[in-house]
C-alpha cells in the first residue's frame, strides 16, 4: 500500500514546492494538500496527482478523522496549539514541523516524552528547515575544536514568498537566543546587530534570532560563542540581474584536526529563493522519514534534521536542485 503524506499548508510556496519535489521522488506516494481554502490548491493537486483537504489547524479533528490514517504529517504553516503534532502522536504517524523557534518547542518535547512517538517527530524550526546546519556539518567535522559559529541568512524583499512567510519575516525581531562565553542569553535582537559580508563584498546589517540552529550547534560543537542572524538586503541573484536568490552564511572559527587555527566561511545560495530552500530542507527530511532513500525506516522518537539525515546525502540533494555551496578558509 502506498504511503500517505498530509501537507498542511500544502499549496503555499514552501508546502507546494515540497509536494512537487516529493512527487518527483515518489510517483506512487499518496499526497494530500491541506488548508483552509482547498480550492486554492486544486490546480497544483491536478498537476502532481494529489488530493486536497479542507483543514483548519485550530480544529483539525473532524477533517483528520474523515481522512483516516496517514504516515506523515508535514506542518508547513504555524500550528500554535500543536494540534498536528498531537494528531501524529495519537495515530502513530511521523511529523515534520518547520515553523517553531526555540521557545515554542517545549510543549512538543513534553508531549513526546509522555507518549513516546512510534515514528519520528522532527523539530525542523531551523532556518530553511535545516538546510544551513546540514550544509555546515562536513565543515564542522574537520575541526578538533570550535571556538565560535555565526550563521546568518539574508532575505531579499524581491523574493517571492507566501503571505505567512512574509509576515514571519516582518516579525523577525524581539527576543533572540545567543551563546556567549559559554553562557546562554536571551537578548533583544535589535541591540546586537552586526555586519554580514557576502561573497561579492556586499554587506548587510543582521540581527540574532532564536532558531533551533543555535542550541543544536552548541550540542554539536560545544563552542562557547554561537549565534544565528537574519537581515534584509539585495541577494546575489538580484545584484547579478537575475531573480532574487537566498543566501546563508556559516562562519566557523577554531582549530582544525591538523592543529591549524582557521576561520572558515561556507556560503549556501539558492537561486530560486528562500521558499525553495526551505522546501528542500523539508524534502530531505521527508525522504528519510518515509524511507524513500532506500534505507530502512527510522525508529520513532524526537529528531532534528541534523540527527536524522546524513549531511552528505542532504547536500547532494540540495545541489541536485540548484543550491550552490562554496567554502573558503583563512588563517585565524
Secondary structure, 3 states (H helix, E strand, C coil): CCCEEEEECCCCHHHHHHHHHHHHHCCCCEEEEEECCHHHHHHHHHHHCCEEEECCHHHCHHHHHHHCCCCEEEECCCCCCCHHHHHHHHHCCEEEECCCCHHHCHHHHHHHHHCCCCCEEEECCCHHHHHHHHHHHHHHHCEEEEEEEEEEEEECCCCCCCHHHHHHHHCCCCEEEEEECCEEEEEEHHHCCEEEECCCCCEEEEEECCCHHHHHHHHHHCCCEEEEEEEECCCHHHHCCCCCCEEEEEEEEEEECCCCEEEEEEEEEECCCHHHHHHHHHHHHHHHHCCCCCCCCCCCEEEEHHHHCCHHHHHHHHHHCCEEEEEEEEEC
